[in-house]
Amino acid sequence: MKPFDYSLDYARLDLRAHPELYAVGRGEQGVLMAEPYKSEILPHWRFKTPEEAVESSEKIYAMFLAYKAADDFVGMDMARKFLQMGFTRARRYANHKSGRKYAAPGGEELPDRYDPVKAQSAAIFKKKWDEARTDAEYLAMKRRHRERYEENAT
């Protein structure tokens, strides 16, 4: 597996035109960098309330399906990453009111303060993230992308 390449100039790079430069990486890597997808998806990403989470996760999942219909794996993977990030960020705010897990970089972990509203938002995103990451066509496209662009990369 090729690691996500943080050295590329993502602000100027159109990954729709150059999918060969996209590496899936791990988890949410590159989610706030890869264009034009970041600019397309980010305006719809909200998790503050369960109502916002429902609207946001459904819109982003619809985008995932539209990218799939367009045979755009990079778009699918970016939508998947935004769904994952909706889950992880809502969980973090469910556990830590400030959204910060640590008092300072390298510092001690802040105490948990459970917020059931944010936990509900996280569960909403988790459901859509699970749908996206287990989609059979997504998995096949991910395998093909890695075989074509990542397996033999140095």
N, C-alpha and C positions, 0 to 999 in steps of 0.2 A: 504494500500500500504506500503510495506516494504521500508525503506529508503536505499539508496546506502550505502554499508558498506565499509567505508574507512579504517577500521582496518585490512582488509585482506592483506596478502603478495602477491600482484598482480604480482610482478616480478617473483615469483616462481609458481604462481597458473595458471593452465591450465583450463580456463573456458569452453573449448570445452569438456574436460573430466569431468568437474564438473559444469554443468549448474545450478544445484540446489543452488550454492553459488552466482549466479548472481541476482542482484536486478536491475530492470529497473531504479528506481530512478526518478529524474526529469530532464528534458532537456538533457543536455550533460554530466551529471555526470558520471565520470569514463572513459570517452572516451579516455583519454591518459594513462590509467592504465590497462585496461582489456586485458590480453593476452590469446591466441595468436593473437587476432584480431587487437590490436593496431599495432603490427609489420607487419601484413598483409596489413592493409588499409593505415596507415600513409604515406608510401612512395609514394602513389598516390594522396595525398591531397595537392592541389595547388589552389590558388585563385588570384594571383597577377594581372593577365590580364584576360580578358574575354576568350581568346583562351585557357589559362591554366584551367580556370574554366570549360569550356565545356569538355575538355579532362578528367579532374579530376572527375567532377560530373558524367560523363557517365561511367567511369571506376568503381567508387565506387558504382553506381547504379547497374552495371553489377555484382559486387560482392554481393550486396544485393540480387539480383535474384539467384545467385549461392548458396548463403547460404539458400535461400528459397528452392531451388531444393534439397538441402542436408538435409532439415528439421532441420536447425540449427537456432533456434530463436535468440540465443545470438549473433551470427554473423550478422543476419538481423538487430537487434537492434543497434549493434555497427556501422554498415554501415549507418543506419538512423542517428545516432548521429554525424558521420563525415559529412554527408550532411548538417545537421542542423548547425554544427560548421562552415562549409564553408560559409553558409549564414550569421551567426552572426558575424564571424570575418571579412568577406568582408564588411559587413554593418558598422562595427566599423571603419575600415580603410577608408570607403567612407565618414564617418562623422568626423574622426579625423586622420590627416595625420600620426601621430606617432603611432596610434593604441591604445593610452592611452586615456581613457575617462576622467580621473581625474588627476589633477596636482600632487597629492600625495594621498596615502591611506587616506581616510576620508576627502580629500581636495575638493576644488571646482571643478566643471565640466569645462573642457576645452571648448573653443568655437568650434562650428562646422565649418568645412571647407570641403564643399561638393566636392567629387571626382566622376565624372560620370563614370569613368572606373571601379572603385571598386564597384560602385552601380550596374553596369551591371553584374559584377562577382557575386554579391550577388543575383541578380535576377535569374541568371542561376542556382545557387545552390538551391535557394528557390523552383524552379520548380521541381527539382529532389527530394528534401526533401519532398515536398507535395505529390509526387507520392509514395514515400516510406511510409510515415506515414499514408496514407489513403488506402494503399493496403489491400484488404479484408482479404487475407490469413495472412498477418502480424498482423492485428488487432486480428484475431482469435487466432493466436499463442501467442500473447502477453497476451490475456485473459487467455488462458490455462496455460501459464507459471506462471502468477500471482496466479491463483487458486491452482496450484500444489505446488509452492515453496514459494510464498510470503504471501498468505492470512492467513495462520495459523502460520506463523513465529512469533517468539517473539523477 
